[in-house]
Amino acid sequence: MQPVHEWHAAPLPADEAKRLQLLRSLELLDTPKEEVFDRVTRVVTELLQVPIALVSLVDEHRQWFKSRIGLDVCETARDVSFCAHALHSERLLLVEDSHDDARFAGNPLVTGAPHIRFYAGVPLRSSHGLVLGTLCAIDTKPRTLSASLQGALCDLAATVEREIVQREAARETRALQEADRRKLRLSESRFHTIFQQTPTAKAIVDLDGRFVEVNPKLCEITGYSADELVTMTFQQITEEADLPADLQLVAELLDGARKTYTLEKRYRRRDGEPVWIELSVALIRDDCGLPLHFVSVMHDITSRKHSEQVMRDYGQELERRVLERTCELTSSRATLQTITDNLPVLIAHVDAGLRYRFNNQVYREVFGVEPAALRGKAVCDVIGAATFERCLPYFRRVLAGERVTHEDIVYESAPGRIWNATYIPDFRRDEVAGFYIMSQDITETKRRENQMRSEAMLDALTGLPNRRALAEQLALCVEAARIEHVPFALFFLDLDGFKSVNDQHGHDAGDSLLRQVAARLKKTTRAGDLVCRLAGDEFVLLARGISSASACSRIAQDICRAIGRPFALGYAEAQLGTSVGIAMCAGGFDTSADAILGDADRAMYEAKRKGRNGFRFASVLTDAASAINNYRQEIFTMQN
């Protein structure tokens, strides 16, 4: 007579109602697959060598799999799930042989498909400690799990937890943002309550950086009391190495170059320990546009930074293991192919003659060639002659025994994608027999970097290049003039009458007027000239290749006439003028960008003193040319 095995459903957690409410609010259940979770389960199956790995979320009646490897079904009943038991585990639920565990011996998932014998599940907790599900590894045969692999599984679970906590934080942030939109309708007492009880750190900071008001969360993060913090500045508790970037962004807020900024930096706690925060800052201005104070929101991201470091360490460890496996499995190409085909990177083995010995399936996607057909082919014939020439110096270095990283590679067969390759020497009996290539697609990363740089160089109101862009281009012009004798001219413009128009018609009309001025300046100047807005109603024109004062005079006259025409402001018109200061830099002239800009600025003020809506040259011309152009300036000023 066969023994009858029983199984026991897991009891409900004490905080079941709160746990289910949070799980539903995160909008993770019954959603499509996501790479951020699938990447972790793939690493679990490879690291623990198990056939099944799951990210399981346990709701009221079932366990649903947000990510699954090795299992066809997307959910099972909660009362038969191992993960329901893992909800009660502090760190890790480990079942080395389900047949020997009374809780699971008769479980349908043990006696039937998928025939679970081994289970290791790590609880996935929210930021408030509520267990939402597990990261688990499953095998169909009993086994043990070393302490190091248990730790690795827990670390991988921490990365999944981080993603869930980030979504929880995003949900809280959206709720806080909605509350902020209603703040104008709330009383002062209501605002004070939200400020003090919000789960994120907040502070009101004056223009000198001193804390005016802080909430309890900021005190918790920094270890200082509220009374201590209001006697201090943010500069005092910021790590010295992180302070310059913070101060630069503060200066840009005050200059009007940006409205808000977000920065990751470190505070030094009262006990001396560093803590990573994500800082978001906005500058509050009065009705006249004058700065009042800063509002700062801080999130403690120390755990996230630690998890990112753990992931980087594991990435390096996995890279090392992949390379070790590549050496060990040279005689078993099918196994090697299976492993590398599931990695989203180009992987190849090249011999000392620069011919391919192995390629994974990603080569078919990028180069349109079956990997097996590439074996024995010259690298030059596959990636193209131009790309090969750019890569050749790196190939020589790796064949000399050096591990090399090659950035910004563009293959001719995929011109829209950018790659970052690592070349690792293949040592055989202390000699380099070839090398391994691991190439990652960094197109999206580069696009984001270029977009951020482009946005940082533009004036938000007019769309013209800003002061930072001018400084960069002016430095290049000064260098070209000094070394290559390429002349240029700098025109410093200040609008005459803008303040009265702004005061009479309002700031919106003033903003519209500045945009119209920018459009006229771009239309009036040459295509290759750089028109910038410095700040307020100050503009600068940088004209390359201008070597004569008469040409500068014609450009200045065109600008004055263009700005002198009436501007439409709704049902009204506005009349402006512009005072222009001109500084010329001839080839071989030894000066600095600041000096040229200062000369043009002083010449502009001289033009204002001479009657406005005119132009003046800085004192860099010959006596004869200066006399002629001074005469032209006087005539033009009288005519206008």
C-alpha positions, 0 to 999 in steps of 0.5 A, spaced: 500 500 500 503 506 497 503 512 503 499 518 502 502 524 502 499 531 504 501 538 502 499 544 506 497 551 503 501 557 506 497 561 511 495 568 510 500 574 512 498 578 518 498 584 513 495 581 507 490 587 506 495 592 505 500 587 501 494 586 496 492 593 496 499 595 494 500 590 489 494 592 485 496 599 485 503 598 482 500 595 476 504 590 475 499 584 475 497 581 468 502 586 464 507 584 458 514 581 459 519 586 461 526 586 459 528 589 466 525 582 469 527 577 464 534 579 464 535 577 472 531 570 471 536 569 465 542 570 470 539 566 475 538 560 470 545 561 468 548 562 475 545 556 479 544 552 472 537 551 474 531 549 468 526 554 471 527 561 474 521 566 476 519 573 478 512 571 482 507 576 484 502 573 489 495 576 489 489 573 493 487 567 489 494 565 485 501 566 483 502 570 477 509 570 473 512 577 471 518 573 468 518 566 467 524 561 464 523 554 463 515 554 464 509 555 459 504 557 464 503 564 466 500 563 473 498 557 478 493 557 484 496 560 490 494 554 495 499 550 491 504 555 490 511 554 494 512 562 493 506 563 498 510 560 503 516 564 501 512 570 503 513 568 511 520 567 510 525 573 512 531 572 507 530 565 503 525 559 503 530 553 501 527 546 499 532 542 497 528 536 496 520 537 496 519 529 497 522 530 504 518 536 506 511 535 509 509 541 507 510 540 499 510 532 499 503 531 496 503 538 492 500 537 485 506 541 483 511 536 486 507 529 484 505 532 477 508 537 472 513 541 473 515 535 478 518 540 483 524 537 487 528 543 489 526 550 490 529 557 492 525 563 493 527 570 496 521 574 498 521 581 494 519 587 499 516 594 498 519 600 501 515 599 507 517 591 508 510 588 505 512 582 501 509 582 494 512 576 491 519 572 490 525 571 485 525 563 485 529 558 482 526 551 481 529 544 479 526 537 477 531 534 482 534 535 489 540 539 490 543 543 495 545 550 494 552 553 497 552 559 501 555 564 496 550 562 491 544 563 496 547 570 497 548 571 489 540 569 489 539 574 494 543 580 491 539 578 484 533 579 488 535 586 491 535 588 483 528 586 482 526 589 489 529 596 486 525 596 480 519 594 484 521 600 489 522 605 484 515 604 481 512 604 488 516 611 489 514 613 482 506 612 484 508 616 490 511 621 486 505 622 481 500 622 487 505 628 490 505 631 483 497 631 483 497 634 490 502 640 488 497 642 483 492 643 488 497 647 493 494 654 491 487 652 493 490 649 500 491 653 506 497 654 509 496 649 515 494 644 510 501 645 506 505 645 512 502 638 514 504 635 507 511 638 508 512 635 514 509 628 513 511 627 506 515 620 505 520 624 501 525 629 504 523 636 503 527 643 504 526 650 503 533 654 502 534 661 501 538 664 496 545 663 500 544 656 501 541 656 508 536 651 510 529 655 512 525 650 513 526 642 513 521 636 514 522 630 518 525 625 513 531 630 511 532 630 518 532 622 518 537 622 512 542 627 514 542 625 522 541 632 524 535 635 528 531 641 524 534 646 529 541 644 527 539 644 520 536 651 520 543 654 522 547 650 516 547 651 509 547 645 504 554 647 502 556 645 509 553 638 509 555 636 501 561 632 500 566 637 497 567 633 491 560 633 489 559 641 491 562 644 484 556 641 480 551 643 485 553 650 485 554 650 477 546 648 477 544 653 482 548 659 478 544 657 472 537 657 476 539 664 478 541 666 471 534 664 468 538 658 464 534 653 467 527 652 471 529 646 475 535 641 475 536 634 478 542 631 481 545 625 484 550 627 490 552 625 497 551 628 503 555 627 509 551 625 515 552 628 522 556 621 524 560 622 518 558 617 514 556 619 506 549 618 504 547 618 496 541 622 495 537 624 488 536 632 489 531 636 485 531 643 486 526 649 483 527 656 484 521 660 486 520 667 483 516 673 485 511 676 481 516 681 478 521 675 476 526 676 482 528 670 486 525 668 492 528 661 495 529 654 492 524 648 494 528 642 494 526 635 494 531 629 496 530 621 495 535 617 499 538 612 493 544 609 497 541 602 497 540 603 489 547 605 488 549 599 492 545 595 488 548 598 481 555 597 484 552 589 485 550 589 478 556 592 475 560 587 479 556 581 477 556 583 470 564 583 470 563 576 474 559 574 468 563 577 463 569 573 466 565 566 467 563 567 459 570 568 457 572 562 462 567 558 459 569 560 452 576 557 453 573 550 456 568 549 451 572 550 445 571 543 443 563 543 444 561 549 439 554 547 440 554 549 447 558 555 446 553 557 441 547 556 445 550 560 451 552 566 447 546 566 442 542 568 448 546 574 450 544 581 447 551 583 445 556 581 439 561 575 441 566 573 436 573 569 437 578 571 432 585 568 431 592 571 430 591 572 423 584 576 424 580 571 421 573 569 425 573 562 429 566 563 432 560 568 432 554 568 436 547 569 432 547 577 433 552 577 427 546 575 423 542 581 425 547 586 424 551 583 418 545 579 415 550 573 415 549 566 418 554 565 424 557 559 421 558 562 414 563 567 418 568 561 420 575 562 417 573 569 413 577 575 414 575 580 419 576 586 414 571 582 409 566 582 414 566 589 417 568 593 411 575 596 409 574 603 412 571 600 419 577 595 419 582 601 418 579 604 424 579 598 428 586 595 426 590 599 432 586 596 437 587 589 434 594 590 434 594 592 441 590 586 443 594 581 439 600 584 443 597 582 450 593 588 452 585 588 454 583 594 450 576 597 450 574 601 443 568 606 443 564 609 438 564 604 433 560 604 427 559 598 422 558 599 415 552 594 415 548 598 420 550 605 420 545 607 424 547 604 431 553 605 435 557 600 439 562 599 444 567 593 444 572 590 449 577 586 446 580 580 450 587 577 449 586 569 448 593 566 451 595 559 449 601 557 453 603 564 454 602 566 447 597 570 444 593 566 439 588 571 438 582 575 442 575 575 444 570 580 442 564 583 446 561 589 443 555 592 446 550 597 442 550 604 445 546 607 440 541 609 445 546 612 450 549 616 445 543 619 443 541 621 450 548 624 451 547 628 445 540 630 446 542 633 453 548 636 450 544 640 445 539 642 450 544 645 455 546 649 449 540 652 447 536 658 450 529 656 452 525 662 450 528 664 443 531 657 441 538 661 440 544 658 442 545 661 449 551 663 453 555 656 454 554 655 446 557 662 445 563 661 450 565 654 446 564 657 439 568 664 441 574 660 444 574 656 438 574 663 434 580 666 438 584 659 437 583 659 430 585 667 429 591 666 433 594 660 430 591 659 423 590 667 422 582 667 421 579 673 422 572 674 426 568 680 428 563 680 435 557 684 435 554 685 442 547 688 442 542 691 447 535 693 445 533 700 446 526 701 449 525 694 451 524 695 458 518 700 457 515 695 452 516 690 457 513 694 463 507 697 459 505 690 456 507 685 461 512 679 461 508 675 456 509 681 451 516 682 452 517 674 451 514 675 444 518 681 443 524 677 444 522 671 440 521 676 434 528 680 435 531 673 435 527 671 428 529 678 425 537 677 427 537 670 424 534 672 418 538 678 417 545 675 418 549 670 414 547 662 414 554 661 418 554 666 423 552 665 430 546 669 433 546 668 441 542 670 447 546 672 453 540 674 458 535 679 458 535 683 452 542 682 450 544 678 444 551 677 441 553 676 433 559 672 432 561 673 424 567 669 422 571 671 416 570 678 417 576 682 416 574 689 414 571 695 418 566 697 412 563 690 412 562 690 420 559 697 419 554 694 413 552 688 418 551 693 424 547 698 419 542 692 417 541 689 424 539 696 426 534 697 421 531 690 422 530 692 429 528 699 428 522 696 424 515 696 428 514 689 432 506 687 432 504 685 439 497 683 438 493 689 437 498 694 439 505 695 436 512 696 439 518 700 437 525 698 439 532 700 437 538 697 438 545 699 440 551 695 437 558 694 440 563 691 435 570 688 436 574 685 431 579 680 431 585 680 426 589 673 424 595 672 428 592 677 434 593 675 441 587 676 445 582 672 449 575 670 449 573 674 455 577 680 452 574 680 446 567 680 449 568 685 454 571 690 448 564 689 444 560 690 451 564 697 452 563 699 445 555 697 446 555 702 452 559 707 448 553 707 442 548 708 447 551 714 450 552 717 443 544 717 442 542 709 441 540 705 435 547 706 432 553 702 433 561 703 435 567 700 434 572 698 440 579 701 439 582 696 435 582 699 428 588 703 425 587 711 425 585 712 418 580 706 418 577 708 425 576 716 423 572 713 417 568 709 421 567 713 426 564 718 421 559 713 418 557 711 425 555 719 427 551 719 420 548 713 421 546 715 428 543 722 426 539 718 420 536 714 425 
